[in-house]
Structures are given as C-alpha cells and as structure tokens.
Amino acid sequence: MPSMERKTLSYILSWGFALAAFWLLLSGYLKPLLLAFGLLSVMLVVYLLRRMDRLDDQPQKLAFSWSFFRYLAWLTGEIIVSSFAVTKLVWGKASKLSPTIAKLPIADTPKDTRVLYANSITLTPGTLSIDIDDKHVTVHALQEESLLSLKEGEMATKAATVTGEKS
C-alpha cells in the first residue's frame, strides 16, 4: 500500500473511531436502529471532512495531545464556574446585569488558535463571540467582569498551547 493511501486510511479510521466513540458516549443507546443512524452520521461527517481537505489542500491532523485534555478539563471547570455565576446573576437582582460588547485584540494570534479561542468564549456561559476577523474577536458579555477576565488573556494563552502555536 503506497504511503499516501496509508495516510488517507489512517486519517479516515482515526476520525471514524473518534467520532463513533464521541457519538456513543453522548447518546448511550445500543439499539440497532440508533447504532445504524450513528454509523451513517459518522460516515457522512468523515466523507465531508475528506471533501473539505481536498478543497483546502492542507488537511489538519487529528491529534489529541495531553495539552488538549488539560485544556478541555480547564475549560470544563470554567464552564461550570460560569454557569453558577450566570444562574446567580439571572436569578438575582437585574441591576447586577451590565451587558457589554467589546472587541478583543487577536491580530498576533494564529488562525487555529483564534477559532479555538472564539469557540471557547461562546461555550463559556455569559459570553458570546459574535464576530471574528483578522484583528479582533467581538464579544458580548452579561457583565463587564467577564470581559475583564478575557482581556487578561488566560484563555487565549491556554488555547495557544493546545494548537501548539504561540500567540
């Protein structure tokens, strides 16, 4: 088997197994019909990934490093803490709400890190990435305090360690 075909096969298998495991973990169903739907959805996603890579000419490797899992654990903690803060904020006095929109600079940040950073902001309750361009990510927050913690740059720095790029 030529080297290129081996790379393609390992690419398809790694994505297929990762997506199937993720689907099974989230669904938890072992009924034949639902397993068939899961298999079809995984096959569709892998097919679309292959098509996207042909268009892009720069396929991204599927790499789960320790830094990815550390980031995932840290982000999960941030999501939990933010969830409690947002719940307390919403159930509390309306006067504590101070919705704010701000542009955070990301000009020196590589593209992969920008995407991970913007998605992480959106995953964190109380903040939402509403636009991203070459120089800024525009963020909406329920409180100005949330923006201040983003401006400190901890999330951007941690996202850069996952992608292996320096921001």
Stockholm file with secondary structure:
# STOCKHOLM 1.0

chainA/1-167         MPSMERKTLSYILSWGFALAAFWLLLSGYLKPLLLAFGLLSVMLVVYLLRRMDRLDDQPQKLAFSWSFFRYLAWLTGEIIVSSFAVTKLVWGKASKLSPTIAKLPIADTPKDTRVLYANSITLTPGTLSIDIDDKHVTVHALQEESLLSLKEGEMATKAATVTGEKS
#=GR chainA/1-167 SS CCHHHHHHHHHHHHHHHHHHHHHHHHHCCCCHHHHHHHHHHHHHHHHHHHHHHHHHSSCCCCCCCHHHHHHHHHHHHHHHHHHHHHHHHHHSCGGGCCCEEEEEECTTSCHHHHHHHHHHHHHSTTEEEEEECSSEEEEEESSHHHHHHHHHTHHHHHHHHHHTCCC
#=GC SS_cons         CCHHHHHHHHHHHHHHHHHHHHHHHHHCCCCHHHHHHHHHHHHHHHHHHHHHHHHHSSCCCCCCCHHHHHHHHHHHHHHHHHHHHHHHHHHSCGGGCCCEEEEEECTTSCHHHHHHHHHHHHHSTTEEEEEECSSEEEEEESSHHHHHHHHHTHHHHHHHHHHTCCC
//
